[in-house]
Amino acid sequence: VLNKVSKTTKEWPRPLAGWVALSVDGSYSRDDGRATADMVLRNEDGTVIFAAYRYIFNCNDALESEMHALMQGMALAIQHSDKPVIVQSDSSCALATILGDTLSRSVYGHLDAEIKALLVDREFVPLKISRDQNRVAHLLAHYSRTECCTAVWSSSSPPCCEEQLAQDCNPGFMK
């Protein structure tokens, strides 16, 4: 009898009916200073509403890139959906901006203020997830940082993450 070892990963947490999920990820490389903000907005069935990545030309650290992803993702979510939003990130520090004012007097105060201004237009609920659950945004982050590019897809996703999107919505799917 052969014992098959399987790698267990956590599933992407789908939003409740009537909500959308915004998965965001920032990426920063200390080695070369490259940074990106990356996001994907999906319905409860996993259908992509938009996917985007943005190269950040001046960034100081990983937290700043995470906050850019949060802010830009929230702004795009307001433009592309009228539903309340579950904001999914693997950065608890960036998500804390939605709930409090911990960063308002920091060097990130300008980003904190912009995020707070977006909270007036829509209901945003933060959800800390693991990197395993944020694979699509993480994949976009890696692609954008290595390619040094910015792009937005409406009602679709970039080819570099189509397979991962399918796996997120059908975790039993293996290629």
N, C-alpha and C positions, 0 to 999 in steps of 0.2 A: 504494500500500500504506500503510495507516494503522498507525502504531506505537502500541500501547496501553501506557501507563505504568501499572504496577501497584505498589501500595504493599505492601511485604513486611513482614509482622509475624511474630513468633515464635509458635509454637503453645504452648498451655497444656501443660506437661509432665505427662503422665499418670503415676500411680504404678504400680509393678509389681503383678502379681497378688498378692492377699493383703494388700495395703497400701491405705491411703487417703491422699488429699492434702488438706491443710488450707491453703488460700490465705488469707492475712491481709493487711490493710492498715490503717494508721492514717492519719488525716487531721487536720491542724491548720491553722487560718488565723490568721496573725499579725494580720490586719486587725481581726477581731472576737473572737478567742480561742476560737472554736468548734472542737470536736474530737470525733472519733469513733473507735471501734474496730470493725472490720468483718471478717467471716470467712465462708468457705464450705468445707464438708467434702464431698468427692466420692469415689466409688469409682473403680476403674480405667477403667470405661466412661463416666465423666463424670456418672453419676447423682448427684443432690444428696442427701446425707444430712441436712444442715441448712445453712441460710444465716441469718446474723444480722448486725445492726448495733446499736451502742450509742452513744448520745450521751454524751460525757464532760463533766460540768459544770465541773470544775476541772482544767485541763491547762496545763502550762508551755511545751511545745514539741512538735515533730514526733516526736522520739525517744520521748517519754513516751507519745504516742498509739500509736506502733508497738508499744511494749512492752505496753500494755494490750490491743491486738489479739492479740498473741502469747499472752499469759497467758489471756485469756478464751476464745480459740479453742481452746487446748490443754485447758482445763477442760471445754468443751463436747464436744470430740472424745472425751475419756475417757467422758463420759456417753452418747454416741451411737454408739460403735463400740468393738469389742474388738480391732481390728486395729492393727498398728504404723502410725505416722503420718509422712508426709513433710510437713514444715512449709515452705511456700513463701511467701517474702516478698521484696519489693524493698529491704528495709532490712538491710544486712549488719550494722549495729551491733546491732539488736535480735536478729537470729539468733545473734550471738556469745554471747548469754546462755546458749543451750543448751549450747554447747561449753566455756565457760570462766567465769571469775569477774571478767571485766573491769569489770563494773558493780556488783559486790557492795559496794564501799565508796563508791559515788557517791550522788548524790541519788536515784538510782533503785534503791537497794539493797533497798527493800521489794518492788518489782516483781521484781527479780532473785531474791530469796528465794522468792517465790510461784511463779515459773516453775521454779526448781530443785526445789521440793516436788512439782510435777506430773510431773517426770521419773522419779520413783519408781514411778508407776502405769502407765507405758506407755513404749514405745520411740518416741522422737521424733528424727527425723533432719532437720536443717536443710538447705534448698536455696535458695540465692540465685537469684532469677529477675528478669527485667526487668519494668518496668511493662507492657510489651506482653503479657507472659505472665500478668499478674495483673489482667487487665481486669475480671473480675467483682467481685473484692474492691474494686478501685479505684472501680468504678461504685457499689457499695453505700456506699462512704465518701462519695462526693460527694452521693448522695441523702440519707443520714442527716444529714450536716452541714448541708445546706440546709433540711431539714425539721425538724431538732432532735428526732429521735425515736429510739426503741429498739424493736426487734422481733426475733423468732426464728421461722423457718419450719422445721418438721420434715418431712423427706421431700419438700420442695418448695423453691421459690425465690420471692422477691418478683417481681411482674410487671415491675418496672423493669429486671430483668436477664435475663429469659427468652431474649430474642433473642441476647444475648451468650453465654449458656451454650450455646445451640445452635451458635453459631459456633465456640466453643472446642472442642467435641467433633466438629465437622465443618468444618474450616477451609476447605473448598472451597465451603461454603454462602455465598452472597451474596444479599442481598435487594435 
